[in-house]
Amino acid sequence: MINSTEIVFVLQGLNDSDTNRQIYFALALVSYLFTIFVNVTLIVTVCLEKTLHEPIYLFLCNLCVNGICGASSFYPKLLHDLLADSHVITYTGCLTQIFVVYSYVFCEFTSLTVMAYDRYMAICRPLQYRAVMTAQRVAQLLLLTWGFSLLETVVGVSFTATLPLCGHHVRKLFCTNWEVVKLSCSDTTVNNIYGFVLMFSHVSQTGLIVVSYVHLVRSSLRSRSDRRKFVQTCLPHLVTLLVFTISLVFDSMYSRYGSSSALQALQNMLAAEFLVVPPLINPIIYGINLQQIRSRILQNFSHKSEAVKPHS
């Protein structure tokens, strides 16, 4: 058994990347910067435009903030490792990365559930929407989203931190709770039970979203305005949920049942998909599909381009 505080984990995800390291670094850097750019652009647009100070746009901002946190839990360490000769992370650094990654995952699920509730009220209960979705209620839902997610993560990381470890090799590009638990040389029943509790909790959230969409589809068929509202705000939400869930399922299934003999590039792609794809495409999907946001962003960029033109 190894003293946990003295462990330095070896990340094995980049073992086969020596020959193309500069290319991977350039792609990762561009992807990270573009992810930050599109999320910050949407957040700033909503914050500066008073007509966008509506619950759905505030929840969308929260989704983008969470996306930045998720991407930032992965890219900086990856970029550092692509330039370093050794790919290691301290025990404290590993637990910190696990905390941020899982906070992002849980907050994403809860945020999407809250957004589904907002859309349900807007389309199925339009006369009650303004009375229910007040500024105070929006603040409470945002606080619940982060508070519930952080509490889940703190409990999970605390269970992991108590495990004695007998290994220090992590197969992935980054630390995950499952990889660290597999290195334990003691009983992990408590960790497994808590994992199933979390899985049940978030599968239930997904079920609530599905139920809300059944009602949303029924309601949207009643009038043309409801159909337009569904396409503009609900369809992007549904795509976001599907992309995030599929990405997470790929990672979970591969972590448990994937073959270690598979191509390293394929392993890395499946492992990092839920940290790379959703934060990148969420603001793009909403920015393109929501006419209010799209027009405001285009207006801001057109003003900036005119401002930099030389005066005759």
N, C-alpha and C positions, 0 to 999 in steps of 0.2 A: 504493500500500500504506500502511496506517495503522499507527502504532506501537500494538501491542495494549494496552500498559499505560496508554495515554492514552484508550482508547475508552470512551465511554459509550453503551451500547446503548439504543435507543428501543423500548419494548414497544408494539406496535400493537394488541394485543388489546382494548383499551378505547376505541378511537377512536370507536365509535358508542354509547358508554354515557353520554354527558353528561346526557341528559334524565332517565334513570332511575337516576342514580348513588346516591341515598340509599336507594332500594329495594334495589339490588344489595348495597350495604354492609350493610344490615340482614339480608338473607338470608344473606350470607356470614358475618357475625359469629355469627348464631344457629347456622348449620351447623357452624362451627368449634368453638364452645363446646360444642355437643351432642356432636360427635365426641370432643372431649377428655373430656367427662363420662362417656360410655358406656365408653370405653376405660379410663379411670382407675378407674371403678367396678368393672369386671371384674378389673383388676389387683389392686386393694386387697382385693377379696373373696377372691381366690385366696391372696394373701399372708397374710391374717389367719386364714383357716380351715385348720387343720392337716390336716383330712381331704381337702383338695383339693391337698395337696402330692404330686401324682402327675405323671408325665412329661407326659401329654396336657395337663394344666392349665398346667404350666410352659411348654410350647411355645405354648400359647394366649396366655399372658401376653407371651411374646416377640413373638408376632404383633401384639398390641395395642400394645406399645412401638414396634414398627416402624411401625404405622399412625399413631401420634402423630407420629413423625418425618416420615412422608410428608405428612401434613396440614400440619404446621408448616413444611414447605419451600415451601408454596404460599399458604396463607391470610394470614399476616402481611403479606407483600409485596403481595398483592391488596388487602387492606384499606387499606394505606397508599396505594396507587395510586388507589383509589376516592375518597380524600379529597384527593388532590394534583392540581394543574393539569397537571403533566407526568409522564409514565410512563417513567422511565428507570432504568437499573441500571448500576453500574460493571462494568468487566471482571472485577475480582476477585469482586464480588458475584454476577455471572453464573456464573462457574466454581464458586463455592461452592454456588449453588442447583443447578447441574447435578450436583455431587458428592452432595448430600443426596438429590435426586430419584432418581438412579440407584442409590444405595446402598439406598434404600427398595425400588426395583423388584427388584433382584437378591436382597436379603434376603427379600423376600416369596416369591419363587419357591423359594429354598432352604429357607425355613421350612416351606412347604407340602410340600416333598419330605420333610423330616425328619418332619413330622407323619404323612405317608402311611406312612413306614417304621414309625413307632410303632404305628399302627393295624394294619398288616400283622402285626407281631409279637404284638399283643394278641389278634387274632382268629384268625390262621392258626397261630401258635405260642404258644398260651397257657401251656403248661407251661414254656417257656423264657423267657417274657417277663420275669419278676422277676429272673432270673439275668443277662439281657442288658441290660435297661434299668435299670441301677443309677444312683445319683446321679452317680457319676463319668462314666458314659457320657452321661447327659443334659447335664452340663457340657461335655463334649467336643463334643457335637453343636451346642450353642448357640455355643460358641467357633468351631467350623467354619463355622456359618451366617454369623456376622458377619465372621470373618476372610476367608473366601472372597469374600463380597460386597464388602467394602471393598477388597480387592486388585483385583478386577475393575474397580471404579470408579476407583481411583487410576491404573491403567494407562490407562484410557480418557480420563480428564480430562487426563492428562499428554500424550497424543497430541494432544488438542484444543488444549492450551495452547501447543504449538509451532507452530501454524498461523499464518501471516501473514494478516491480514484486510483486505478491501477494502470492507467495508460495516458498517453499525451498526444496521440496522433488523431487529428480530425480530418475526415476524408473530403470535406468541402472547402469552398473558398472562404467561408466565414463560419462563425460558431452558431450552432443551433442547440436548443435544449435536448433534442433527441440524440445528437451526436455525443454530447457530454454525458448524458445518462448511460449510454452504451459503454462508456469507459469506466463505469462504477464497478467496484468489486464487492458490493453489498446488495441487499435486497432493495429493489426499486418499485415495490408494489404500490407504495403511496404515490409516487410520481406517475405511475401508469393509471391509477384510479383518478387522480386529479386531471390527467390528460383526457380521459374519457368524459369526465364531468365538463371540461371546457368544450370538447367536441360536441357533446349533447347540447350545451348552451348555445353554441353558435350555429349548429344545425337547426335548432329551434328558431333562431333569429332568421335564418334563411327561409324556414317554413312560414314564418309570419310575413315575410316579404312576398312569397309566392301567393299566400292567401289574399294579401292586399291587392296584388296584381289581378287576381281573378275578379275582384270587385271593380278594379280600375278599368279593366277591359269591358266589363258589362256597362259601366257608367259612360265610358267614352263613346259607345255606340249610339247613345241617345241624341247627340247633336254634333254639328260640325265643329263648333268651338271646343267641345270636350275632346274630340278626336285630335284636333290640332294641338291642344294642351298636352295630350298623352304623347303624341309623337315628339314634341319639342322637349319635354321634361322627363317623361317616364321611360321612353325608349333609351336615351343615353344612360339612365340609371340602371336599366336592365342589362345593357351591354357591359357597363362597369362591373356589376355584380357577377356576371358570367365570366368575364375575363379574370377577375380576382379569384373567384372560387376555383376555376379550372387551373389557374396557375398554382394555387395553394395545394390542390389535390395532386397535381403532378409532383410537387416537391415532397409531399407527405408520403405518397405511394413509393416514390423512388427511394426515399430515405429508408423505408422499411423493407422493400422488396427488390430494389434495384440491384443489378449485378455490378460488382466492383471491377469486373473485366471489361465493362463497356467503355467506349471512347471517352476520354477525359473531357473533351469539348462538349459532348452530349451531356455528361454528368453536370458540368458547370452550367449549361444552359437551363436544364431542368431545375437545378437547385436555386438559381438566382432569378428565375422568371417572375416570381411574385413580388420581388423587390425592384425589378426593372420595368416590366411592362405596365402594370396599373398606374404607377406615379407618372409615367410618360404619356399615356394615352387618355387618362381621365380628363385633364383640362382641355385636351385637343377635342375630344368627343363633345364636351359641353360647350366649348368655345365655338365650335362649328355649328352645332345644332341649336343653341339658344340664340335667337335672333337679337335679343337685347344686348347680350354680351358681345356677340360677333360684330355688330354694327358699332358698338362703342370702342372696341379694340381697333377696328379698321379706321375709325375716325381719329383716334389718338395717334396712330402711326402715320396717317395722312397729314395731320398737323405737324408732326415732327419732321416729316420729309420736306414739307413746305418751308419750315423754319430754317433748315440747313441749306436751302437753295440760295445761291449768291444773288444779291439784289442787283438789278440792272441800273 
